[in-house]
Amino acid sequence: MNKYFFINGLVLLMLLVSCKNSPAQNPENWTKSQLIEPSTLATIIAGDKDLPIIFSIGPGAVIPNSIDIGMVKDEENMTKFKDQVSKLQKSANIVLYCGCCPFDHCPNVRPAIAFLKSQNFTNYHLLNLPHNLKTDWIAKGYPSVN
C-alpha cells in the first residue's frame, strides 16, 4: 500500500513540475484593459488618424502600418524590438500583435510586454487575438497587406 502511495505521489510531483515549466502555463502579463479588440484597431486604421505605433512581433506583418519585427522569442528580433522602442516616448501609443497561436502558447507576447513594462512604458496594448491572426483578423476581413 505504501509503495502505491509513493508512486502516485511521485507521478503527481512530476506532473506539477512539468506544468510549472510549460510555456502554456505562463501567466498573462497584461490586463484586460490593455487588450485592444481587432474591430477597434481596424476602425482606427480605416480612419487614418492618430494611428498607434503597431509592432508585429510574430511571424509576419499582416496589418497595415505595422512594423515587422519578427518573432521576439529570437534574440536578434528582440534586440530589433528594443532598438525600435528605445526611440519612442514612454507615453507613445503602442499596439503589439503576434497571432502565431493562442495567447496561452504564444512565445512572443510575454517577452515584448515584459520589456515595455521594464522600460516604464505607459500606453501599450496587445491586440486581442486569442486564437491566431488568421482566425481573429484575416478571416474577419480586417485590413491586411497582401
C-alpha positions as CSV (number, residue, x, y, z in Angstrom):
1,M,0.0,0.0,0.0
2,N,2.9,2.4,0.9
3,K,4.5,1.7,-2.5
4,Y,1.3,2.6,-4.2
5,F,1.1,6.0,-2.5
6,F,4.7,6.7,-3.1
7,I,4.4,6.0,-6.9
8,N,1.2,8.1,-7.1
9,G,2.9,10.9,-5.2
10,L,5.9,10.8,-7.4
11,V,3.7,10.9,-10.6
12,L,1.8,13.9,-9.1
13,L,5.0,15.7,-8.3
14,M,6.4,15.1,-11.8
15,L,3.1,16.5,-13.3
16,L,3.2,19.6,-11.2
17,V,6.9,20.3,-12.1
18,S,6.3,19.8,-15.8
19,C,3.2,22.0,-15.8
20,K,5.1,24.7,-13.9
21,N,7.8,24.8,-16.6
22,S,5.4,24.6,-19.5
23,P,5.2,27.7,-21.6
24,A,1.5,27.2,-21.9
25,Q,1.2,27.8,-18.2
26,N,2.9,31.2,-18.1
27,P,0.6,33.8,-16.6
28,E,-0.6,36.7,-18.6
29,N,1.5,39.8,-18.0
30,W,-1.1,42.2,-19.4
31,T,-4.5,43.3,-18.1
32,K,-7.9,43.1,-19.8
33,S,-7.8,46.9,-20.1
34,Q,-4.6,46.6,-22.2
35,L,-6.3,44.4,-24.8
36,I,-7.5,46.2,-27.9
37,E,-10.2,44.4,-30.0
38,P,-9.4,43.8,-33.6
39,S,-12.6,45.7,-34.7
40,T,-11.3,48.7,-32.8
41,L,-7.9,48.7,-34.4
42,A,-9.4,48.1,-37.8
43,T,-11.6,51.2,-37.3
44,I,-8.6,53.3,-36.2
45,I,-6.6,52.1,-39.3
46,A,-9.5,52.9,-41.6
47,G,-9.8,56.4,-40.1
48,D,-6.1,57.0,-40.7
49,K,-5.9,59.5,-37.8
50,D,-3.9,59.2,-34.6
51,L,-2.6,55.8,-35.6
52,P,-0.8,53.9,-32.8
53,I,2.7,52.5,-33.4
54,I,1.9,49.0,-34.4
55,F,4.6,46.3,-33.9
56,S,4.3,42.8,-35.4
57,I,6.2,40.7,-33.0
58,G,5.3,37.4,-34.7
59,P,6.0,35.6,-37.9
60,G,4.7,38.3,-40.3
61,A,3.4,41.8,-40.5
62,V,-0.1,41.5,-42.0
63,I,-1.7,44.5,-40.5
64,P,-1.2,47.8,-42.5
65,N,1.2,50.3,-41.0
66,S,2.7,47.7,-38.7
67,I,6.5,47.5,-38.1
68,D,7.7,44.0,-38.9
69,I,10.0,43.0,-36.0
70,G,9.8,39.2,-36.4
71,M,9.4,36.7,-33.6
72,V,10.8,38.3,-30.5
73,K,11.4,35.0,-28.9
74,D,14.5,35.1,-31.1
75,E,17.3,37.2,-29.5
76,E,18.1,39.0,-32.8
77,N,14.4,40.1,-33.2
78,M,14.1,41.1,-29.5
79,T,17.2,43.3,-30.0
80,K,15.5,44.9,-33.1
81,F,12.3,45.5,-31.0
82,K,14.3,47.1,-28.2
83,D,16.1,49.4,-30.6
84,Q,12.8,50.5,-32.2
85,V,11.1,51.1,-28.9
86,S,14.1,53.0,-27.4
87,K,13.4,55.8,-29.9
88,L,9.9,56.3,-28.6
89,Q,8.5,58.4,-25.7
90,K,7.4,56.4,-22.7
91,S,3.8,57.6,-23.3
92,A,3.7,56.5,-27.0
93,N,0.6,54.7,-28.1
94,I,1.8,51.2,-28.9
95,V,0.0,48.2,-30.1
96,L,1.6,44.8,-30.2
97,Y,0.4,41.7,-32.1
98,C,1.7,38.3,-32.8
99,G,-1.1,35.9,-33.8
100,C,1.1,32.8,-34.4
101,C,-1.0,30.8,-32.0
102,P,-3.4,31.1,-29.0
103,F,-2.2,33.5,-26.3
104,D,-1.6,30.7,-23.8
105,H,1.0,29.2,-26.1
106,C,2.5,32.3,-27.6
107,P,6.3,32.6,-27.1
108,N,6.4,36.3,-28.3
109,V,3.8,38.4,-26.5
110,R,5.1,38.0,-22.9
111,P,8.7,38.9,-23.6
112,A,7.7,42.0,-25.5
113,I,5.3,43.2,-22.8
114,A,7.8,42.4,-20.1
115,F,10.3,44.7,-21.9
116,L,7.8,47.5,-22.2
117,K,7.0,47.2,-18.5
118,S,10.6,47.1,-17.5
119,Q,11.2,50.4,-19.5
120,N,8.2,52.1,-17.9
121,F,6.1,52.5,-21.0
122,T,2.6,53.6,-20.0
123,N,0.4,53.3,-23.1
124,Y,0.8,50.0,-24.7
125,H,-1.8,47.5,-25.8
126,L,-2.0,43.9,-27.0
127,L,-4.2,43.1,-30.0
128,N,-6.7,40.6,-28.7
129,L,-6.0,37.6,-31.0
130,P,-7.0,34.8,-28.6
131,H,-6.9,32.1,-31.4
132,N,-4.5,33.4,-34.1
133,L,-4.1,36.1,-36.7
134,K,-5.9,34.2,-39.4
135,T,-9.0,33.5,-37.3
136,D,-9.2,36.7,-35.4
137,W,-8.1,39.2,-38.1
138,I,-7.8,38.0,-41.6
139,A,-10.9,35.8,-41.7
140,K,-13.0,38.7,-40.4
141,G,-12.0,40.8,-43.4
142,Y,-10.0,43.4,-41.5
143,P,-7.4,45.4,-43.5
144,S,-4.4,43.3,-44.4
145,V,-1.3,43.7,-46.6
146,N,-1.0,41.1,-49.3
